[in-house]
Amino acid sequence: MFENLTDRLERSFKILKGEGKITEINVAETIKEIRKSLIEADVNYKVAKTFTDEVKRKALGMNVLNAIKPGQLMVKIVHDELATLMGGKATDINLTGNPTIILIAGLQGSGKTTFSAKLASHLKSKKGKNPLLVAGDVYRPAAIDQLKVLGQQVNVPVFTIPGSADPIGIAKEAVKQAKNNGQNVVIIDTAGRLAIDEEMMKEVEAIKKAVSPHEILFVVDSMTGQDAVNTAKEFNDRLNFDGVVLTKLDGDTRGGAALSIRAVVDKPIKFVSTGEKLDALDVFHPDRMADRILGMGDIVSLVEKAQEQYDAEKARELHKKILKDRFNFNDFLDQISQIKKMGNLKDLAGMIPGMGKALKDIDIDDNAFKSIEAIIKSMTPEERENPTLMNGSRRKRIAEGSGTSIAEVNRLLKQFEDMRKLMKMVSGGGAKNLARMMNQMPRR
């Protein structure tokens, strides 16, 4: 995400990274390039101008002209201002009320229905809630069926009234059922249109009046750029929503919606959705997003994603197996499974500082582990448990069974053995053993 904006901003900062004398003209030229970068990224013109005026004021106030490293100081100023522009800090969803009623609004095609299921899954797994999904879109063909399928996938019930064309009545009955069944969150998916019209607005307003939601979230497709911002403003004027959800952020390399929407409607971005998978939903952190826009990675989010998949008991068992040199292919397969649960591989790699740019033109397929998994799953249970059994005939059979070559099987076995040795060395004696191993390596 944002790779075009990242490239443009990086070019802007190069003006101050040259060896020549830093002057007010240099600073002004950098500011001009930053503004141009933002506008090309589809950021609202007024927002871009106000932003760069503030950057210029702070740059001169912090004496960038006399700084030892003016380029780095300018990057810090822009980073802090980007974070401020997007809200400064993460804003929690309001979960007061029993049940908490959450109304989801937005145009057709923005991703409301999928987001509703993602939110239900998020609240269930990370907040310990017992949610109920409500199919309030009675117009779009298959909308109710879509929500039912998604509800099954996240194991959350979906409330419908078969044959009903009354979304207000459906919403009211859903709240009653939630109270009776002890469901403490009600997520109401509403109908949208391809464009804003009076009928749709009146319907959403009527649902709001009927159920008095504790939280109204406006879902917007970030790929629509400035159109997303304009739509948000019209919805906010009528609904006074509580927060914004940006969907399809992984497909938007510009970033205009994310950078403009907070300033225009003065409502926080609460969630960002970055993929089709139902766990691909993240709380929006403005400071972390500023890091990513400026190519600094996002280590905090990467660590959080890893911790979500971390199982302390499994980790202890794995440590014991490594010490006893019993780490096998079943353990390896389990580690791959945990990595895959963390999300899109290229997105994860982009959270490592410097990796985003390095991987810009490289396609990392989410099926990168597919051949490895195929090879391991073509082994017998005994072979997985005891990798030392691998002779020539076994390797040939595994290659044929997995649809790979003997060379690929041999490569995996060698990589596995090297990894196993390293893991044992590090686990057994910590950094001392690793340092000893490094010292023993031949020098060029």
Secondary structure, DSSP 8 states (H G I E B T S, - for coil): --HHHHHHHHHHHHHHHSSS---HHHHHHHHHHHHHHHHHTT--HHHHHHHHHHHHHHHHHTTGGG-SSHHHHHHHHHHHHHHHHTTSS-------SSSEEEEEE--TTSSHHHHHHHHHHHHHHHS---EEEEEE--SSTTHHHHHHHHHHHTT--EE--TT---HHHHHHHHHHHHHHHT--EEEEEE---SS--HHHHHHHHHHHHHH--SEEEEEEEGGGTHHHHHHHHHHHHHH--SEEEEE-GGG-SS-HHHHHHHHHH---EEEEE-SSSTT-EEE--HHHHHHHHTT---HHHHHHHHHHT--HHHHHHHHHHHHTT---HHHHHHHHHHHHHT--HHHHHHTSTTHHHHTTT----TTTTHHHHHHHHTS-HHHHH-GGG--HHHHHHHHHHHT--HHHHHHHHHHHHHHHHHHHHHHHHHHHHHHHHHHHS---
